[in-house]
Amino acid sequence: MHRSAAILLSACSLRSSACKQIQRGLRTSCPVHCTATGDGTGNDLTTNPPKSTFGRCRECGGVLKPAPTLTPTTRYIHCENCNKLYAGNIIEESSKQWSIKSDQRRSPPYPSQIAEYLDRFVVGQKQAKKTLAVGVYQHYRRLEHNIESGAGSIHQIKEDVKSAPRGVLYQDENRIGHIASSELRTSPIASAYMQQIPTMQQMPTRRAPPVFRAIPEKEPIVRLEKSNILLIGPSGVGKTFLTQTLARILDVPIALCDCTSMTQAGYVGEDVESVIQKLVQAAGGNAEKAQQGIVFLDEIDKIAAAHEGHSPAYRDVSGEGVQHALLKLVEGTVVNVKSGRKSVGTQQDTVQVDTSDILFVASGAFNSLDKIVARRLDKKSLGFGSSSGELRVSADDPNSEQSRKRDYLLSKADQGDLINFGIVPELVGRFPVLVPFHSFDQDMLVRVLTEPQNSLLTQLKLQFAIDNVDLSFSSEALQQVAQLALERKTGARALRSILEGVLLDAKFTVPGSDIESIHVTREAVLGETEVEYTRRQVVEKVESKQAVSAM
């Protein structure tokens, strides 16, 4: 393919005879109406992308291959069967097919329906479920209102104002010439187009008027702003699991991100822009769909600013530096991220994503936050600093009183306490909704074991059912498992660790054996005895003896 064929500008909209001669190979350029060029061999050049399918020629159905160009941003696709060139980015066409106003889109679930679904998988945390359900529902409605009313983000308004005067070349009473902004591309080829029309410079020009907006007489369209959510609670109470469960029923792209791996720009680790890149990948590379998604920032308390006492040369690249990088991202800005799709050659497509409509939900354990709240409330903190005997935990139940006190203090936490914890004030102000999670007591841990649809006991019973073995627990055994989990102070995460240790020997013995059922008692949980096995051979011998006595 000749070099001139690769630097196609645009096809002539007037379909002049000169352009038709280009298609026949009689000309190499159009000197009159446009800048359509050819290679002199009769290759058909067009700017219309394939309409029916992507990656196939609309004329012959052949496979389209990328054509080499001078600039990596200009994309052309070539069909070797019929020698047709397609100009433009056909990947962008797929992003136009998705819209929240589509008739095929389901209506958003009501907050009560979302909370009812979460109750099937998560025990307790009613206030957190209610807040998340309302936040997700309002996220749906806010997007619908802003799109249907045309209340775009501030970044979209700036782009409209910036692009308004572009494309107007000249204007007089007899003739009006106008080239659309999408057709006038800032590339070396566009400058070649201007050189081909020298008479354009002698034509009377008129500058576009300054873009000043008059004060509107009527009230402007109200744009609904987002309210980001911050989840606060001890470890193992369902913060991460609740967000993962919520992501299953949402009709918008979801990105679950871990803040512990983020670092400031220029250092080893993930940049904050990787959060939006994961969201774009969850949306299948569709930037428009990603702009209406939800981002979950887990372990946000791990990027708290370092405590005082460090030298002036110390740089907190994974703490306060990450917080400052998240400021504009959470509030709303335009970032350039890779879509994950390959363009011409080996380069990946870069898309612009506006984060103004993206809902951010952050969560963290915020250890020692209760002590900060206690000092603010002029109350004695928990632990070794406490001199009052009333706050000390008894030996029989060392965690119940402490958990109750911590839950009360976390429910009284405000933005000032988070600032004292190490979160910068600018980032705290961008999360106006604070949702405290309460701790689990012994009875709630037993419910966590048994009630959820995907509970831990259900999973363990299914594992043994694969080997045709029934698994059962006594009520005393479940209470003892919950008590041991409280002593480990890791919440519901300790339940799996305890049960895996109790059933380790059973999992080793059952496969290939004659065991029919397993029963776990309280003594087996404490390690005093083994679990009780019921074997099939014993049942068969009893049945044979009964048959002999009946004869």
N, C-alpha and C positions, 0 to 999 in steps of 0.2 A: 504494500500500500504506500502511495506517495505521501510525502510530508504535507502537501497542500490539502489532501483529503482529510488529514487528521486535525486540521485547524479550521474546521467548519464553524462559521458564525451562526447564521440562522437562515432558514428558507424564506424566500420572498412571499409575503402575504398577498401580493397582487397577482402571482402566478404569471409573470410576464413571459414574453417569447424568449427573452434572453436567458431566463432561468430554465426554460424548457430545453434550450440548446445546451445548457450545462448537463442536464440529465442525459442527453444524447451524446455527450462527449465532444460537441462542437465548440464549446467555450470553456474557459477555466474560471471566469468570474463574471459577475453581473455589474456592469458599469452604470446602471441607471437607477434601479429601484432598491436594491438591497446588496448585501455582501455575501450572498450565497456563492460558494466556491466549489469547484470540482477538480478531479485529478486528470481530466481529459480522456478518461477511459470509459465514461458512461456510467459510473457508479451513481446510484440514486441516493441523494442526501436529504435527510428530513430531520426536523426537530420534534416530531410527534413520537412519544414513546409507545411501546406496545400496549394496546388497550386490553387485549383479552387475557394474556398471561404474562408473567414476569419471567424473563430468561428465554423466551421464544419469539421468533420473528412473526409479526402479525400478517405478513404476506405469504410466506412459504412454510412457516412453522419450524424453521431451522433453529439450531442452538445459537444464541447470541454470545459473542466473545468480546472482551474489552479491547478497544483500539488504543494504540499509543498516542499520547498527546504531549504538548509542550509543557503544560502546567498540570500538576496533580489534582487541582481542584476542578478542572474541566473534564467531564466524563462523556465518552462516546462509546457506543456499542456497535459491533459490526457483525453482519450476517454473511457468512462465506458462501451460502447457497445462491442468494440473489443479489449480492454486493450492495446491500442497503445499510446505511449508517443511521443510528439513532442517537440524537444529541439530547443531553439532559440527564438528570438523576432519577432513574426509575424507582429507586428505593424510596424517594420522598413521596411517591404516589400512594404507597401503602399507608403512610401516616395520615393521609387525608381521608381514609376510609373509616377511621374510628372517630366517633364523636359521642359525647354523653347525651346528645339530643336524639340519638338513634331510636327508632321505634322498637328495635329488637332488644333494647336494654331493659332489664328488669327494674321494677320499682324498688327503691331501697327498703330494707326491712325496718320495721318500727323498733324503737328502743326496747320495748317490752319483749319483742321477739328475739332481739339480739341477746338480752339478758337471760331469757329462757334457754337459749341454745348454750350459753356459757355455763348455766347451772348443770347441764348434763356432763360437763367435763371438769369443772372447778368447784371445789367445796368452799363455802363461806365467801368472804370478801364481797358482800352485797353492795357496799358503797362504791367499791372500785368497779364492779360490773356495771352499776348504774351510770357512773361517770363515763366509762369507756363507751357504753352503748349510746349515750346521748352525744358524745363527741363524734362517733362514727356517723350517726344519723345526720347530725348537723353538717358534717363534712359533705355528705351526699347532697343535701339540700342547698348548701352554700354554692357548690359547683354548678348545680342546675340554675340557680338564680343568677349567678354572675355571667354564665354563658348565654342564657336566654335573654337577659336584659342588656347584654353587651357591655357590662361593667368590667372591662379588662383590667389587668394589673397595671401598675404604674410603669413597668418596663415596656409593656405593649403600647401604652399611650406615647411614650417617648419615641418608640420606633415609628409609630404612625406620623408623628410630627416631623421626625427626621426625614422620612421618606416622602413627605407630601410634596415639596417643590421639585424633587428629582424627576428627570425625564422631560421637563418642558424646555425645549430648545429655542423656539422662537414663536412669535405670535403677532400677526397683523390683521388688518381688516379683510384682505382678500384671501389669505391662505393661513391655515392653522396646521402646524406640524407638531406632532406629539409622538414620543416613543415611550412606551411603558417602562417602568422601572425594572420589570422582570426581563425585558428584552435588552436593555442597556446594561451590559456587564462590564465591570471594571477589570479588563484584561488587556494584554497586548493586542488582541484581535480587535477590541473596541477602538483603540487608537488608530489602527489601520483603517477602520471604517470611516473615521473622521477625516483621514487624509484623502480618501477617495471622493469626498464631496467638498471641494474647495469653495464652492459658491455658498456654502452654509455660513462661512464667516462674514460674508458681505451682507447677509440678510439681517434685517432689523431684529434686534434682540430686546427682550424685556425681562428684567429680573423678576423673580417671584417675590411677591410682597412679604415683608417680615411676618413671621408666625407669631402674632399676638392674639391671644384669645380674649374676646370680650366677656365681661361678666355676664353669666347666663341669667336670663330673666326668670326662668322657671327653675325649680329645684333639680340638681343633677341626679343621675341614677345612683342609688345607694349601693355601694359595694360592700358585701359582707366579708369581714376579715376573719382569719382563722384564729383559734385559741388552742395553742399547743398544750400538751398534757405532760405532767411529770409525776411518775409513780414512785412513792417512797415506802419502804418497808424492809424488814429484816430478810435475811437470806432464807430461801426455801419456803416462801409463803405463796408462790404462784404468780409472780410478776411476769417472768419470761414465758411461762406456760400459758398464761392468760392471753398474752399478745399473740403467741403462736396459734392458739385455738381460734382467736378472733380473725386471724388471717385466712382461715379456711372458708369463711362464709362471705368475705368481701368481694365485690365485683370490681375492685380497683387494684392496681399493682401494689404489692407489699415488699418492702426491703427490711430485713432484720440485720442490724449492724452491731458490731461490738466495738465499743469505744476504747478498749484496752490496747488495740493494735494501731490506733491512730497516733500520728506524730505530726509535728509542725512541718510545713513545706520545706523541702531541702534535706530532710533527714530520713534515715532508713525507717521504713514503715509505710502505712497507708495514709494518704492524704484525706482530708475531709471530703474532697470531691468524689472519692471512691464510693461514698454513700449514695450519691446521685447516680453514679455509674451502675451500681447494683440495682437501683430502681429502674433504670432504663433497660437493663438486661431482663428484669422481671416483666417489663412491658413488651418484650420481644423487639427491642430496638425502636419502639414507637415513642418519640419524644413528646408528642402531644398527650398521649395516654399517661406517660410517666409524670407529667406536670400536674396530674390530678390524683396522685397516689399517696400512700402513707409510708412514713419511715419510722421504724422503731430503733431508738438508740439505747442499747442495753449497756449496763455498767457505766453509766455516765458519772457516777461518783468517783470512779477510778481516775478521772482526768482533773480532779480537784487540784487547786494550786498548792505547791509545796509550802510547808510550814516555815515560819521565820527561823533564821539561824544559818542559812546558807550564805556563802560568799557572794559578793556582787557579780562575780564572773559566772555564776551558776545560771544556766538556761534550762528552764523547765519545758523541754520540747514536747513532752508527752502529757503535759498537764495544762497549765495556763495558756501555753501557745496554741493548743488545740481548741481551747475555749474561745479564744479570739478569732480563730479561723472559722468557728461555727456560727459566729454572730450573724453575718450577712446571709449565710446559708439558711439559717433557721428563719430569719425575718423575711427574706425574699430577695433573690438576686438571680442573675443569668450566668450560668456556668457552662463551660464547654467540656463535654465528656465524650468518651468513645462509646459508640453504640454497639460495638462488638461485631459489626458487619464489615466485610472486606469490600473496598471500592476497587477502582482500577489499579492493577498492580498488587502490591502487598500492604498498602496503607489501609488503616481502618477509618471508617467514616466518623467524623466528629459532628456532634449535634449540640445545639444550644437548648438548655433546659431552664425554664423559669420556675424558681422554687417558691413563688409567692402563694400558690395554691396548694402546696404540698403540706400535709399535716404531719407534724413531728410529735412522736410520743416517746419520751425518755423515761428510763427507770434505773433505780440504783438502791443499794442497801443502806448507804449513808450511815455506816457504823459510827458510833459516838455522837450522832446528831441529837440523841435524847439528852445527853449531858449538856450540850449547848443550850437546848430548850430549858432544861432544869435550872441552869444558871440564870437564864433570862427571867424565868418565873420566880427567881429568888427561892428556889427549893434545892434541897441537898441532892447531889447526883448519886447515881447508883455505883456500886462497886466499893473499892477500897477507900474512896473519899468520903464515904458515908459513916457518920459517927452515931447515928440514931439507930436504936435497936429495932424500931418498927420497920425499917427498910431492909433489914437482913432477911435472907431466905432461910427457911427451916431446913433441916437435914432430910425430912421426909419428902418434901416437895421443893427442891431447890430452884425451880424455874417458874412456877406459876405466878408468884408475887412479882418477880422481876419482869416477866412478860406483860403482866397487867400494867405495871408502872410504865414500861417502855411504850406500850400502845397508847397510853394516855398522853405521854409527852409528844409522841410523833403526831398525834391528832392536833396538837397545839402549835406545830411548827409553822413558820411563815418564811417569807423571802429573806428577812434579815438573818434568820438562823442559817439558811443555806449560804449566805454570803460569808458568815463567820466560819462555816465549814470549809470554804475554799472555792466556791463557785463565784465567778466574777459577777458583779451586779448587772451588767448588760445582758448576760446570758440568762440570769434568773428572771429578769423582767420579761423575757421572751417566752416564758412558760408560766402563764397566768393561772393555770389550773393545777393545783396540788392534790394528789390523791394518796392518802395514807393507807397502808396495808397493815392489818392486825396480825399478831402472832397466832400460831396454832397451839391449842392446849391438847391434852391427852385424848379427850373425846373427839375432837375435830380430826386428829391424826387417824383415829380409827375409822372415821367417815371417809377420809382420803383413801384409806386402804380398800374400802368396800363399795362406796356409793357411785363414784364416777363411772361413766360408760366405758372408759378405757383405763380402769383402775389397775393398780399393781397386782392385786389378787386375781383379777380377770386375766391378766397377761400370764401370770405364773400357772394358773389352771390350764390355760390353753397350751402352754409349753408341755405340760405333762399329759394332756389329752392327746397330743400327737403320738405319744407312745402308749395310748390306751390305758392311762393311769389316772385315777381320780385323786384330786388334792383337796384337803379340807383343813380348817383351822378351828380350834376351840376359841370361845370368846375370851377366855383368860389369856390365851396366847396372843391374840390381837392387842389386848390391853398392855401386855408386857412389851410387845414390839413398839407400841406408841410411847411407852415410858422410856425405853432405851433411846428412842429417837430424840426425846426431849433432852436427855442428858448429853447427847452429842452436840446440841445447839446448832444444828444445820437444817432445821425445819423438816419438810417432807422429803428432802433428798436423802436423809439418813434411813428412811424406810426401806428403800431398795438395797442399800448396803447391808442392813441387818438381815433381811430375808434371804439374800444371796448367800450369806454365811451359814444360815440355818439349813438351807436346802442344798448345800454343796454336796454332801455325801449322798443325798437322795438322787440328785442329778447324775452322779457318777454310777450309782448302783442300778437305777431303773432300766436304762436301755439294755435290751437283750435278756432281761430277767423275767421271772414269773410273778412279779409284783402287780397286784391289781389296784390297790389304793394306798394313799399315804395320809396320815393324820398327824398334825402338828399340835403339840400340847405346850403349856407354859413352861414345863421343865425342859422341853426340847429347845425352846427359845433361849433359856438361860444356860444351856449347854450341860445340864445335869444328866439328861438322858438323850437317847436317839429318838428320831421320829418313829411313829408306829407304822409298820408295814403290814399289809394284808396280801397274802399270796394266793394264787389261783389253785395251786396243788392241794392246799388244805381244804378248800371248798369241794374239790372233786372227790377227795377221800371221804368226806362226810356224806356226800350224795351217794357214793357207792355203798357205804355201810348201811344207809337207810334203805337202799334197794335190796340188799341181802336180807335184812331183818323183815322186810315186807313179804318176801318169798316164804 
